[in-house]
């Protein structure tokens, strides 16, 4: 396991608690607020479809695994109807209500969801 690492400003001021690095909201100043959150609490959208693909491949595309994967992907539907209509965002806050943040219409979020949805519908 990696040692806890502090995140500091250019002036050396501590921005995080290295022992508890979770940062649940991706908002505010880029250097002092968003960067600490980016990999310590922010929920990225594009890995969910990849997880769905891994699920069905691990279970050899069994009907149950395909049903589960489709259900997970369909949980993204509210994201398509909020924010930038018809698109998927880059990231969500880790804290509820998981507000959409970052790029409003992220290509890799949408393309992964579409790619995996098509894969599931081929089976």
Secondary structure by P-SEA (a helix, b strand, c coil): cccbbbbbccccccccccccccccccccccccccccccccccccccaaaaaaaaaaaaacccaaaaaaaaaaaacaaaaaacccccccccccccccccccccccccaaaaaaaaaaaaaaaac
